[in-house]
Every structure is written in C-alpha cells, then in structure tokens.
Amino acid sequence: MNAVSSSTTQRAAAAAPLDVARIRRDFAVLAREVNGKPLAYLDNAASSQRPQVVIDAISRYYETTHANVHRGVHTLSQQATDLYEGARRRLQRFVNARSPREIVFVRGTTEAINLVAQSHGRPSLRAGDEILVSWLEHHANIVPWQMLCEQTGAKLRVIPMTRAGEVDFEAFLGLLSERTRLLALAHVSNALGTVVPVERYIQEARKRGIAVLLDGAQAVPHMKVDVQALDCDFYCFSGHKMCGPTGIGVLYGREALLAAMPPWQGGGDMILAVSFERTVYNELPHKFEAGTPHIAGAIGLAAAVDYLEGLGLDRVAVAEHELLTHATRRLGEIPGITIVGTAARKAAVVSFTLEGVHPHDLGTILDHEGIAIRTGHHCAMPVMEFYGVPATARASFAFYNTHEEVDRLIAGVQVARGMFL
Amino acid sequence: MDLKDLYRDVIVDHNRHPRNYRAMPDADRRAEGFNPLCGDRLTLHVKLDGDTIGDVSFEGSGCAISVASASLLTESVKGRSVADAEQLFTTMHEMLTRQDAAVDPASLGKLGALSGVREFPARVKCASLCWHTLDAALHRQAEPVSTEENPAEWP
C-alpha cells in the first residue's frame, strides 16, 4: 500500500518535523474552496478528513474483492474475510491488544459504550451500585450509563472538575466506595481538549476491582495508545476521527470480560448453531458482531492506521501541539476572548468565547471566510453549564493544518468583532 | 451569498439593543423556546387585552439572529389582534423556510430584514424559534417549544 512505502521513507527521518505541504496533497478535500475562499478545516475533533490511501483502499475493495465475510467457500468471500480479519489484527497491533479476539468492530465510540453498558453492565449491576463518570464527559459517555441506571437501579456519580477543566483526582478518591462498580472516563475531552491522566485513575480503580472504560475517541488520533500499558478493561474509539471511514469503530475489551458477557445483538455471524430450541453463540469477537459487518469500513480504518503510523504519532503530536500553542497565544491577544479549558496538558483543541459575539454568529462569519469550526455545546452540555455559557466556539487541529490557517482564524475572529462591536 | 444579507443593520442594532427585553410578572401567557443544537433558550411573555396583544416581552440568550428576531417580533405584534399575530407567524414561517415564498419582504417592514436568513439554512431555526414560541404562548402550550419539531426547518 502507498502509505506503507511512504512511511518507510518517513521513518528514516523520524526526528524531522512533518512535511505538512506534502501531507496536505494526500487530502484532496483540503484543496477545495468554501464560499470562494480556500478551506481551512479546523473541526477535526468533530471528524477528521481522509487521505487518498484510505479512500483508495475502500474503492479497491469494492472494485475487486467485495463479498460477504465468514460465509462462502468461494474465492471472493475468502479474500474479503482475509481483508476484514487482517484489519482486525492491524487494529490489535495499533492499540497493542493481546489478541484479535479483544477487538470488536462497532459503528463507533457511542456504540462501543452502549455495548459495554448493556452487555457488561446490565447483567452485573444491582440497585445501589455506583457508576463513576467525570464532569467533562461527552454525552456518549453519560447517557448510556443513565439508561443503565434506570434499568438496574444503579446510581451515576459525577467526579467534579476544576476551573481549568481538569478532573479532580482528590474528589475521585473521595467518591470511591465499596459500591463503585464501574469507572467510565474520557481519555481526552472533546469540548476542552483536556488530556486526562487516566493512568492514576485506572490504578486506583484496579486496586478495588472496579471495571474501567475509557472513551478514547479524541485520544487515539493524536497519541500512541497502548491498552496493555494503560491496563484498562475497555477502550472505545471511532474511525472517522482518525482519518478512517464513518460508521466504523473499535471496542477493545479484556478477553476474560468479553468472554463472560452475553451477546448484545442477535443475528447471523454471531452464532455457531441455531435451532428453535437453542442457539450456541460464536466465539469472540464474532459473538458481538451480529449481521454483516462494515467490511469496507474496517479495511479503510486499517489503511488509516497504516497512514497515521507511517507519519508517526509522536511527530503528529508535536505538530499538533505547535498549532495549539500558536492558536492559544494568538487568540489570547484578542480583547474579549476567553479560552474555555486551560488544563496543563491538552490535545489540539481550543474552545473559546468572544464577548459580545455569540458562537453561532462567529461560526457563520468564519464559514464565510472558508474557515470551518464547531460552535455549540459539543455534546457536552454539563461542561457548558459548568462554565455558565450556552455554547463555545471550538477550533480543533490535525497534523495537516498550518500556522497560516490559524492566522486566518484569528483574522476571521477580528472580522466578527468588527461587525458586532 | 453576502454576510450583509444576513447581518443587516436592523439585525445588528436589535441584537445590540434588544427591544422589550424584560420579565413580565403579570403576563397572561408565557412559553419557552429551546434550540437543543446550540443551547439557546428564550422565554416569551404575553399580556392580552381582550383579543389584542397588549404587551409582549422576552428574555433569554441566543445568537444575533435569534435575539434580533425576538426583538423585532415583540415590536411588530404588540397591539395586533391574536388572529393577526397568528397570520404573521404563518407569513414569517413561509418567508424563512421557502425559497419560492410568495412573500414580499418589503411588505413586512423591519421584519423583512430577516429574509436573508433563508440563504443560510443552518441559521433558519435561530430566526424561527421565537415565532414558534409565540405560537405556543397564544395556544397555551405547556411544553417548551423545540426547534427540532419541524422537518421543514431542518437544514
């Protein structure tokens, strides 16, 4: 694959910074215009763009190999199965899971969390048991637990956060009790960019036998994640935020836990034998993949992993941190700007408000300049409530963004100030 | 598409200095509007004088379009009959959502300034929220109005 060969060259120059101009040529969409201006895509925390190698991997699969997997004896079906299961092993290596049986393909982070809530949580939780989440969670790591609480009588407890947007570790220790059964924590906050030092939380939870799920949707695209080093029980992430397709994501689960969990959805592929009296479920991970899976999605996601590892996640992190630093400094120079979320360690996300200008108006004005940012509550309404704002503007960067694009953002914010002040 | 079509002077002015922005303890009718996509909320208060809207005011937070639209609404429906206000709601809804609307913005006075919104589909709901809220207030609807109720306004 192209990404592999180019990655070899790039690894040779591991210490060198990323060649952003060259990388941008891998992303056709970055060359388009929006409202007559060059697109500056600064909404990567919502969804990233895809390099050509990912689009090509999907097209090539449909053009040459598509058939249903795990079924026929015919050649296409075997080749499609090889590609699909090869993608699973690629993802296994990417997060350093012990076995491909620990990698379940799902639609995305949201589905992964719902799967764990319903298949791990529902049979094991009793009334009065407690689930811990933090204040900075995305709705996807709140609502499935609330639904589980309604079903089981368990209680949702919330770990507070500080003004800076960091989870309060001392408060977390205070919330731990013999009733705590599960800790569900964001690895990186989508609304604020906070990188949560999850290791210490996991350590405390493991000591007490509390299961730990990490929402890694915002972490995986930007840093090397090793589920064995983290020692978490479940790790969830989405393809579309890491240069992969939409509609595909991964649930990593510790094998012993996955094996003990009942299936979530029933159907084809997740069974070994079916009669009207009794059904024998399939082995891991197929037990959790009822129906024809998103084969092309998994193949595209594996291509995205090749691409990201070819660039080097360490170099990606350095490039994105420089963009964050530049944006934070330049935004801070504008009167009336408040940066929301000032954690010591942040991913390349900057959430902000501008006095006298509502984020939605700012979003429209920036769009007119070809600049795409997210405005709103970022599916984290408790975070907005904490800061007493209905919404923020959020610029989120990827390795293909440039400092010039950050400067255009700053100029656009100045235009908005001029219109309303 | 020109930004000036959206942010006309009238709109910028009403956003900066919203008219009838106040509580109304003795209101006869009250309704809440909510835009779950952006978190904007507004409360509309109406005091009836027989069949006439004797007084109307609003409170809440929102973008320039939603604040200006609510401010313009209060100015334009005060003193109108309930039936008139409902007719105006229908007209505004048509102007905001339909490209082929048979509404002449010039006939609507200052409200015509909102006609540019329909060129910005993501912002139609910002302008229409207060009108739906008024409709709910006049019909004594207890449940808050959500911008997600009307598929015609989905971007």
Contacts between the chains, C-beta under 8 A, distances in Angstrom:
chain1	res1	chain2	res2	distance
A	35	B	1	7.0
A	357	B	64	7.9
A	358	B	62	6.7
A	358	B	63	3.8
A	358	B	64	6.1
A	359	B	38	7.6
A	359	B	63	7.6
A	360	B	38	5.4
A	360	B	40	7.9
A	360	B	63	3.9
A	360	B	65	7.6
A	360	B	123	7.3
A	360	B	126	6.6
A	361	B	7	7.6
A	361	B	63	5.0
A	361	B	64	4.8
A	361	B	65	7.3
A	364	B	3	7.5
A	364	B	6	6.8
A	364	B	120	6.4
A	364	B	122	7.4
A	364	B	123	6.3
A	365	B	3	6.4
A	368	B	1	7.6
A	368	B	3	5.1
A	375	B	38	7.1
A	376	B	37	6.1
A	376	B	38	4.9
A	376	B	39	6.8
A	377	B	38	7.2
A	377	B	39	4.8
A	381	B	39	6.9
A	384	B	39	6.2
A	390	B	38	6.9
A	390	B	39	3.7
A	390	B	40	6.1
A	390	B	41	7.3
A	390	B	61	5.6
A	390	B	62	7.8
A	391	B	38	5.3
A	391	B	39	5.0
A	391	B	40	7.9
A	419	B	3	7.7
A	419	B	7	6.0
A	419	B	12	7.0
A	420	B	12	6.7
A	420	B	15	7.3
A	420	B	16	7.4
A	420	B	64	6.8
